[in-house]
Amino acid sequence: MTPAASTHNPVIGWDLGGVHVKAALVRDGRVEAVVQAPCRLWRGLPALDETFSQLPDWARGEADHVVTMTGELTDCFSDRTDGVAQLSAWARANLAGSVRIYGGRAGLLPPGEATGAALDVASANWHATAALVGRHAANALLVDIGSTTADLIPIVDGRPAATGYSDAERLETGELVYSGVVRTPVLAFTASAPFKGRRTSLMAETFATTADVYRLTGDLPEGADQQHSADMKGKSIPETEIRLARMIGRDHAEGSSADWRALAAHFAECQLRPLHDAAAILLSRPDIAADAPLVVCGAGRFLAERLARRLGRPAVALTDLIAPSLAEEGADWASTCGPAVAVALLAAEPIQH
């Protein structure tokens, strides 16, 4: 593990994803600013260059940079190892100051060592958030629901206690549910829906996503939907209703606004059910206390809070848990960009793994 970050420079935590880039500025142990920007990384590293050029000035400044990633999964790379190698090299070449790569159970690594530890580095952002939570809560279930996926990570004795580590392992254990509140196609979690007193099968098309669902239910946080819609059209309520109508083979005029809201509410319930099942299995572990809270964060924090109520467990917001470390300016995005905040706050001290 490399030495702790210099106390003379600010620390910037990065989460390089295949759809978003997230960064958090930490100075003297406090989160001063957080940003999320869309990035079409599947088009190749030039897309990352473009996103980087549009970030606030502080993100491109001299700092101690700590990087976690999920973008190595993007299909512009031949495999995860190639993705880790290219993203680590990009970070070393473009971030001003010192650069370290978050390797989860392997600790913080120089960029040149990341490729050799690619299986530890790849998609380890969940581990960073869980390690941060463990510093504040000895026993909990972290539920981080993002735009694309949901991480459900047991915290036991102040440490991440996931049974799986890689994406493949965590898909098997239920610690990764590939479902989020922006990008997930509606067809991913149900094949049918009720409409006007009848059950109807869904069209096997990506006409609508969960961003459409939660835009109609009024839950979608402002700024969370930064990518284009499924039909490349607008995001007004009528345009959103049109996309949901197509999922059941209907035209917009065949239903009222109340009908489309009811359809959206049903889809929201269908998304919650597999999350409930996964959480219930994890909470049945004998090493997790019966009163352990759910620590909730992500763009889908509202859904994680709904899950906590369904499970009869208290919900504690990550931002409340780390409130002493949050400046007012950085608090709004800190939940959505939890892993970037986490690696920045963890960077100055040894990582628990």
C-alpha positions as CSV (number, residue, x, y, z in Angstrom):
1,M,0.0,0.0,0.0
2,T,1.3,3.4,-0.9
3,P,1.7,6.2,1.8
4,A,-1.2,8.3,2.8
5,A,-2.1,11.4,0.9
6,S,-0.2,14.6,1.5
7,T,-1.9,16.9,3.9
8,H,-0.8,19.9,1.8
9,N,-2.9,19.1,-1.2
10,P,-6.6,18.6,-1.4
11,V,-7.8,15.1,-2.1
12,I,-10.1,14.3,-5.1
13,G,-11.9,11.0,-5.2
14,W,-12.9,9.7,-8.6
15,D,-15.4,7.1,-9.7
16,L,-14.8,6.4,-13.4
17,G,-17.9,4.7,-14.7
18,G,-19.1,3.6,-18.1
19,V,-22.0,6.1,-18.1
20,H,-21.0,8.8,-15.5
21,V,-17.8,10.3,-14.1
22,K,-18.1,11.3,-10.5
23,A,-15.6,13.4,-8.5
24,A,-15.4,14.6,-4.9
25,L,-13.1,17.3,-3.5
26,V,-12.0,16.9,0.1
27,R,-9.9,19.4,1.9
28,D,-8.9,19.0,5.6
29,G,-11.2,16.0,5.9
30,R,-14.3,17.8,4.6
31,V,-16.2,17.3,1.4
32,E,-16.2,20.7,-0.3
33,A,-17.7,19.9,-3.7
34,V,-19.1,16.9,-5.6
35,V,-19.9,16.6,-9.3
36,Q,-21.4,14.0,-11.7
37,A,-21.1,14.3,-15.4
38,P,-22.3,12.0,-18.2
39,C,-19.7,10.0,-20.1
40,R,-20.3,7.8,-23.1
41,L,-17.2,5.7,-22.4
42,W,-18.4,2.9,-24.7
43,R,-17.3,5.2,-27.5
44,G,-13.7,4.9,-26.2
45,L,-11.3,7.0,-24.1
46,P,-11.8,10.2,-26.2
47,A,-15.3,10.3,-24.5
48,L,-13.6,10.4,-21.1
49,D,-11.3,13.2,-22.4
50,E,-14.4,15.2,-23.5
51,T,-16.1,14.7,-20.1
52,F,-13.0,15.6,-18.2
53,S,-12.6,18.9,-20.1
54,Q,-16.1,20.0,-19.1
55,L,-15.7,19.3,-15.4
56,P,-15.2,22.2,-12.9
57,D,-11.7,23.7,-12.6
58,W,-11.1,22.1,-9.2
59,A,-11.4,18.7,-10.7
60,R,-8.5,19.4,-13.1
61,G,-6.3,21.0,-10.4
62,E,-3.3,19.8,-8.5
63,A,-4.4,17.3,-5.9
64,D,-3.9,13.8,-4.4
65,H,-6.2,11.9,-6.7
66,V,-7.7,8.5,-5.7
67,V,-9.5,6.6,-8.4
68,T,-12.1,3.8,-8.3
69,M,-13.8,2.5,-11.4
70,T,-16.6,0.5,-13.0
71,G,-15.9,1.7,-16.5
72,E,-13.6,-1.3,-17.1
73,L,-16.8,-3.2,-18.0
74,T,-17.5,-1.0,-21.0
75,D,-17.4,-2.8,-24.3
76,C,-14.7,-0.5,-25.7
77,F,-12.3,-2.7,-23.7
78,S,-11.4,-6.3,-24.6
79,D,-11.9,-7.4,-21.0
80,R,-11.7,-6.1,-17.4
81,T,-7.9,-6.3,-17.2
82,D,-7.6,-4.2,-20.4
83,G,-10.1,-1.7,-19.0
84,V,-8.3,-1.4,-15.7
85,A,-5.0,-0.9,-17.5
86,Q,-6.3,1.8,-19.8
87,L,-8.3,3.7,-17.2
88,S,-5.4,3.6,-14.8
89,A,-3.0,4.9,-17.5
90,W,-5.5,7.6,-18.4
91,A,-5.7,8.7,-14.7
92,R,-1.9,8.8,-14.4
93,A,-1.6,10.8,-17.7
94,N,-4.5,13.3,-17.1
95,L,-4.8,14.0,-13.3
96,A,-2.4,16.6,-12.0
97,G,-0.6,15.6,-8.9
98,S,-0.3,12.2,-7.3
99,V,-2.6,9.3,-8.4
100,R,-3.5,6.2,-6.6
101,I,-6.0,3.5,-7.6
102,Y,-8.4,2.0,-5.2
103,G,-8.0,-1.8,-5.1
104,G,-10.5,-2.7,-2.5
105,R,-9.1,-5.6,-0.5
106,A,-5.7,-4.8,-2.0
107,G,-5.6,-1.3,-0.7
108,L,-4.4,1.8,-2.6
109,L,-2.1,1.1,-5.5
110,P,0.2,3.1,-7.8
111,P,-1.3,3.2,-11.3
112,G,1.5,1.0,-12.6
113,E,0.4,-1.8,-10.2
114,A,-3.3,-1.7,-11.0
115,T,-3.1,-4.0,-14.0
116,G,-1.5,-6.7,-11.9
117,A,-4.3,-6.4,-9.4
118,A,-7.1,-5.9,-11.9
119,L,-9.4,-8.4,-10.3
120,D,-9.2,-6.4,-7.1
121,V,-9.5,-3.0,-8.8
122,A,-12.3,-3.8,-11.2
123,S,-15.7,-2.5,-10.0
124,A,-14.5,-2.1,-6.4
125,N,-16.3,1.1,-5.8
126,W,-18.9,-0.7,-3.6
127,H,-16.1,-1.7,-1.3
128,A,-15.0,1.9,-0.8
129,T,-18.5,3.0,0.2
130,A,-18.8,0.0,2.5
131,A,-15.4,0.7,4.1
132,L,-16.5,4.3,4.8
133,V,-19.8,3.2,6.3
134,G,-18.0,0.7,8.5
135,R,-16.1,3.6,10.1
136,H,-19.4,4.9,11.4
137,A,-21.6,1.9,11.8
138,A,-20.4,-1.4,13.2
139,N,-23.4,-3.4,11.9
140,A,-25.5,-2.5,9.0
141,L,-26.6,-3.3,5.5
142,L,-25.4,-0.7,2.9
143,V,-28.0,-0.2,0.1
144,D,-26.6,1.9,-2.7
145,I,-29.0,2.1,-5.5
146,G,-27.6,4.0,-8.5
147,S,-28.7,4.8,-12.0
148,T,-27.8,1.2,-13.2
149,T,-27.2,-1.1,-10.3
150,A,-27.9,-1.7,-6.7
151,D,-25.2,-2.8,-4.2
152,L,-26.4,-4.5,-1.0
153,I,-23.3,-4.9,1.3
154,P,-23.4,-6.3,4.8
155,I,-21.2,-4.4,7.3
156,V,-20.1,-6.6,10.2
157,D,-17.8,-5.4,13.0
158,G,-17.1,-2.2,11.1
159,R,-15.9,-3.9,7.9
160,P,-17.4,-4.8,4.5
161,A,-18.6,-8.4,4.9
162,A,-19.8,-9.3,1.4
163,T,-19.6,-13.0,0.6
164,G,-18.8,-12.2,-3.0
165,Y,-16.2,-9.7,-4.4
166,S,-16.4,-9.6,-8.2
167,D,-19.5,-8.6,-10.1
168,A,-20.1,-12.3,-11.0
169,E,-19.8,-13.5,-7.4
170,R,-22.0,-10.7,-6.1
171,L,-24.7,-11.4,-8.7
172,E,-24.7,-15.0,-7.3
173,T,-24.9,-13.9,-3.7
174,G,-27.5,-11.1,-4.2
175,E,-25.1,-8.5,-3.1
176,L,-25.3,-7.0,-6.6
177,V,-28.7,-6.5,-8.2
178,Y,-28.4,-5.2,-11.7
179,S,-31.2,-2.7,-11.4
180,G,-31.1,1.0,-11.1
181,V,-33.4,4.0,-11.1
182,V,-32.4,5.6,-14.4
183,R,-31.0,3.3,-17.1
184,T,-32.7,-0.1,-16.4
185,P,-35.1,-1.2,-19.2
186,V,-38.6,-1.8,-17.7
187,L,-38.6,-5.2,-19.3
188,A,-35.7,-6.3,-17.0
189,F,-37.9,-6.9,-13.9
190,T,-41.3,-7.8,-15.2
191,A,-42.9,-9.4,-18.3
192,S,-46.5,-8.2,-17.8
193,A,-48.5,-5.4,-16.2
194,P,-52.1,-4.5,-15.3
195,F,-53.9,-2.1,-17.5
196,K,-57.6,-1.1,-17.3
197,G,-58.6,-4.3,-15.5
198,R,-56.6,-6.8,-17.6
199,R,-53.2,-8.3,-17.5
200,T,-51.1,-7.4,-20.6
201,S,-47.7,-8.8,-21.6
202,L,-45.0,-6.3,-22.3
203,M,-43.4,-5.6,-25.6
204,A,-39.9,-7.1,-25.7
205,E,-38.3,-3.7,-26.6
206,T,-36.4,-1.1,-24.7
207,F,-39.1,1.5,-25.2
208,A,-38.9,2.8,-21.6
209,T,-36.5,2.8,-18.7
210,T,-36.8,3.3,-15.0
211,A,-36.1,7.0,-15.4
212,D,-39.5,7.2,-17.2
213,V,-41.1,5.3,-14.3
214,Y,-39.8,7.5,-11.6
215,R,-40.3,10.7,-13.6
216,L,-44.0,9.8,-13.6
217,T,-44.1,8.8,-9.9
218,G,-42.4,12.1,-9.0
219,D,-39.4,10.3,-7.3
220,L,-36.6,10.9,-9.8
221,P,-34.1,13.3,-8.2
222,E,-33.3,16.5,-10.1
223,G,-30.3,16.0,-12.3
224,A,-30.2,12.2,-12.0
225,D,-31.1,11.4,-15.6
226,Q,-28.2,12.7,-17.6
227,Q,-28.3,10.3,-20.5
228,H,-30.6,10.4,-23.5
229,S,-34.0,8.7,-23.4
230,A,-34.7,5.3,-25.0
231,D,-36.3,6.9,-28.0
232,M,-33.8,9.8,-28.2
233,K,-36.6,12.3,-27.6
234,G,-37.5,14.6,-24.8
235,K,-38.2,14.1,-21.1
236,S,-41.5,15.9,-20.6
237,I,-44.4,14.1,-18.9
238,P,-46.3,13.5,-22.1
239,E,-43.2,12.2,-23.9
240,T,-42.5,10.0,-20.9
241,E,-46.1,8.6,-20.9
242,I,-45.7,7.8,-24.6
243,R,-42.7,5.6,-23.9
244,L,-44.5,3.7,-21.1
245,A,-47.6,3.3,-23.3
246,R,-45.5,1.6,-26.0
247,M,-44.3,-1.0,-23.4
248,I,-47.8,-2.4,-23.4
249,G,-48.4,-1.9,-27.1
250,R,-50.6,1.2,-26.7
251,D,-50.7,4.7,-28.1
252,H,-50.7,7.6,-25.6
253,A,-54.3,8.5,-26.4
254,E,-55.5,5.1,-25.2
255,G,-55.0,6.0,-21.5
256,S,-55.2,9.0,-19.2
257,S,-52.4,10.5,-17.1
258,A,-53.8,8.6,-14.2
259,D,-53.6,5.4,-16.2
260,W,-49.9,6.0,-17.0
261,R,-49.1,6.9,-13.4
262,A,-50.7,3.7,-12.3
263,L,-48.6,1.8,-14.8
264,A,-45.5,3.5,-13.6
265,A,-46.4,2.7,-10.0
266,H,-46.7,-1.0,-10.9
267,F,-43.3,-1.0,-12.6
268,A,-41.8,0.6,-9.4
269,E,-43.3,-2.2,-7.3
270,C,-41.9,-4.8,-9.7
271,Q,-38.4,-3.3,-9.3
272,L,-38.7,-3.3,-5.5
273,R,-39.6,-7.0,-5.2
274,P,-36.2,-8.5,-6.2
275,L,-34.4,-5.9,-4.1
276,H,-36.6,-7.0,-1.1
277,D,-35.8,-10.7,-1.7
278,A,-32.0,-10.0,-2.0
279,A,-32.0,-7.9,1.2
280,A,-34.1,-10.4,3.1
281,I,-31.6,-13.1,2.4
282,L,-28.7,-11.0,3.5
283,L,-30.4,-9.8,6.6
284,S,-31.1,-13.4,7.6
285,R,-27.3,-13.9,8.1
286,P,-26.6,-14.8,11.7
287,D,-23.8,-12.2,12.0
288,I,-26.1,-9.3,11.2
289,A,-28.0,-7.9,14.2
290,A,-31.8,-7.9,14.1
291,D,-31.8,-4.1,14.6
292,A,-29.1,-3.4,12.1
293,P,-30.1,-0.4,9.9
294,L,-30.0,0.1,6.2
295,V,-27.5,2.7,5.3
296,V,-28.9,4.2,2.1
297,C,-27.4,6.3,-0.7
298,G,-27.3,6.7,-4.4
299,A,-29.6,8.3,-7.0
300,G,-32.1,5.8,-5.9
301,R,-31.9,6.6,-2.2
302,F,-35.7,7.1,-2.2
303,L,-36.1,3.4,-3.3
304,A,-33.7,2.2,-0.6
305,E,-35.7,4.1,2.0
306,R,-38.8,2.4,0.7
307,L,-37.1,-1.0,0.9
308,A,-36.1,-0.2,4.6
309,R,-39.8,0.5,5.4
310,R,-40.8,-2.7,3.7
311,L,-38.3,-4.7,5.8
312,G,-39.2,-2.9,9.0
313,R,-35.7,-1.6,9.4
314,P,-34.5,1.9,10.2
315,A,-33.0,3.8,7.2
316,V,-29.9,6.0,7.9
317,A,-28.8,8.2,5.0
318,L,-25.1,8.0,4.2
319,T,-25.0,11.8,4.2
320,D,-26.3,11.9,7.8
321,L,-23.8,9.3,8.8
322,I,-20.9,11.3,7.6
323,A,-22.4,14.7,8.2
324,P,-19.4,16.2,10.1
325,S,-17.4,15.6,6.9
326,L,-19.8,17.4,4.6
327,A,-19.6,21.0,3.8
328,E,-23.0,22.4,2.7
329,E,-21.9,22.9,-0.9
330,G,-20.9,19.2,-1.3
331,A,-23.8,17.6,0.4
332,D,-26.4,17.6,-2.4
333,W,-24.5,15.2,-4.7
334,A,-22.6,13.3,-1.9
335,S,-25.2,10.5,-1.8
336,T,-25.4,10.0,-5.5
337,C,-21.6,10.0,-5.8
338,G,-20.9,7.9,-2.7
339,P,-17.9,5.9,-4.0
340,A,-16.1,9.1,-5.1
341,V,-16.7,10.7,-1.7
342,A,-15.7,7.4,0.0
343,V,-12.3,7.0,-1.7
344,A,-11.5,10.6,-1.0
345,L,-12.3,10.4,2.7
346,L,-10.6,7.1,3.0
347,A,-7.4,8.2,1.2
348,A,-5.6,9.8,4.1
349,E,-5.9,6.8,6.4
350,P,-5.2,3.1,5.9
351,I,-8.0,1.2,4.2
352,Q,-9.8,-1.4,6.3
353,H,-10.4,-4.5,4.1
